Amino acid sequence: MRKRLLVGLLTSLLMVGMLSSNVLASFTTYNGGSAAETDWQKASGATNLENFESYSAGTQISDLPTLGVGFDLLAGGGFPVTYRHGRGTPHGPMHLANFPGGINNRNRWDDITLHVLDGYKITALGFWNGDGQGDTLTASAYDASNNVIGSVGAFRSTFAGFTSDIPISYVVFDGVTGDGWNHLDGLQTNATVPVPGAVWLLTSGLAGIIGIRKKSRRQLS
């Protein structure tokens, strides 16, 4: 009897813990123009921006270490590519597009899937929809267990971003948007850059030496 009561109590506590975790989960979205981008940046802490202006048009991008992200191969082949768009965004005319093969049916409607590089932690991401089509580019964020954390959409020539209390594993930009040849700009994250192993070991070693010296001094005194 006591065993049954104990099991029941433990089960109840586990369920309460799970419910509390769901309640505490937070996914906040930001939409609009430059003011929305500024609000998102303030909420995200230190962020890094890639405007793609340093790349030549037609360059395929497999990863952006400064942002802590990489890209999966597109369904039609190739990686997302830099594309010069006439109208541009506040971050310039060079964008990241889903058509490395050019304007044809090879990559039309392909999703752009962005993944977090090993060792990095990201809880905030922002971007501009650079496409002139009258549609919304939707970005859906997933955790390491492939669960959807939340989604945010940017209408043409506007900004969208999100902050999450759960680290993201990857983000999918929906390719079924506008005419199917889509591009984004001003990609930003709050990636935490990993500390190299050697540096961590050196720091830990120094801390240990300092601790031993302090202990020795206390014993001598």
ABEGO torsion letter per residue (X at the ends): XAAAAAAAAAAAAAAAAAAAAAAABBBBBBBEBAAAAAAAAAAAEBBBBBAGAABBBGBBBABBAAAGBBBBBBAAEEBBBBBBBAAEBAAEABBBBABAAEBBAAABGBBBBBBBBBGBBBABBBBBBABABBBBBBBBBBBAAGBBAEBBBBBBGBBBBBBBABBBABBBBBABBEAGBBBBBGBBBABBBBBBAAAAAAAAAAAAAAAAAAAAAAAAX
